[in-house]
Amino acid sequence: MRQVIWKEQAATNEQEIPPAIIEALGISSRLASILQERNIRHDEIAAFLSPHLRFLDQPEKWPGVTQGAQCLVDALLSGKKIAVWGDYDVDGITGVCVVLEVLRYYGFDPLWHLPERITEGYGLNEAYLETLAQQGAELLLTVDCGITDFKAVERAKELGFTVIISDHHLPQDMLPDAHVLCNPKLADCPCSELAGVGVAFFLMAEVNRILSQKLGKPKMDMREVLDLVAFGTLSDMVPLIEQNRILVKNGMLLLNEARRIGFAALKHAARMNSKDPLTTRQIVFALAPRINAAGRMAEASMAVELLMSKDLRKVQEIAARLDQYNEERKHEEKEMTKEALEQAKYQEHLPAVFVAKEEWNQGIVGIIASRLVEKYYKPAFVFCKDGDMWKASARSIEAINLHEALVHCAQYLESFGGHQMAAGVRVYDENFQAFQDCFCSYLTEKYGTSRFEEVVYYDGELSFAEAVDYRFKKEIASLQPFGISNKEPVFLSPELTVKQAVLYGYMKNHIRLTLLDESSKTIVQVKMWGQAQNFPENPAGRRLRVLFVLNLDAHSNLEEPIKIKHWKFID
């Protein structure tokens, strides 16, 4: 287990919340302290705790949205055929579904395409653009892609397309010559970190308004697609603050009701009760991988059919197939991880990890990169062969801006794209080693030679008696959804005594602890999955402190009210 440094979270907002406001809001002083640590100002607290849809900003606040919506509507009303081109991940899939929901509501039936990961790759490609042109498409709308597809956009215009790009990825210094660019990173706006599905939502909200006015039809209730927006936003790991928080918080209400039968079938395939409330962790680590399995192991279009179909038998069949693909993905991932770790152990001296094998599955290399970052706490690249080039998915740590480093090494890359924490690159054989050398040299020059230390921040000490208090647990739940920029509160325990430790599971690799908090005379039980090997033999009677979060799962009870994140023995 990698050692981490524990630090108490300092308030980013030094101005304490006045007692009068705390009383007016009906919150505890401890919750007020947590909000202060997260830099939530006094006048923002009510909206943060109750992020109603009325706090969403208008379409004109987002770069390109009003122009893109008008361009799309003009094409529709003039009888032009529309083609929607999305990405093959959850963000792109849900974004395409949002577009289809709105257009089909008004009776339009656009063409749509999600590229096949292995044969087509990410983003636009000229070959299929020609296919769409042959099918009569005259306007191309991208979702979650396109902002760096210069050659493909140029070809689309040669084919006669009007091109609207809706994307959220970082643009380069030069922009593609599209008719309209909708991207929150192109100008100041209410939230530069929208997911691709978030951009699609605001674009289609404006399309909805204009079409309703032009056609004299009642507007579609955009709340009906918020489950898609929440699912895609959570899966893309964007900051869960500002507009993203509003979209996700409200969208999760729909997800929990499982109104969309595709989501209900997906929960059933994941062995969940379709009516049970979902946590963000369940969405990100249980449901989203099944959607992603379509693009990784088969065709992403399956996932669109799952989420759009009203045929119960059909969605059940698709959900079952996705579950099977996900199991195959996990098996392949296990083998790839083993091989990657074998290569990585010889790179302890490097500031980044580079592993490669020609035959590795392109759809899984990103997952392996994340595993390497978790183990070594430094940027990781996982390469496989794609034709005559090496193709990699890369992941980073918060302290290192991956995109900036890639820009510095761009001379050795055929192409790259992404953001601070994740990216994809393509490089020819002759530049393969030169790129790695350049990347490592840049990291050493920019960040020094010392290894980065992982720091885990906690929100103060909390006794077990307070941890099992229902009112406080409900307050912490009000801070959901948790994610980037709104991390789940972590607490430091008082000194604890291990009263009992029981190994269980087929491999005896799990451990169930009974812990006594002597300061409050409270005993709790907690399960530690896969951590038995990280505990000493016979730990009963030993003393330790832990960092923990509250167990907010629907079926949690006093038998397991907390989840341990880190621990240190103190005897």
Disulfide bonds with the S-S distance in Angstrom:
none
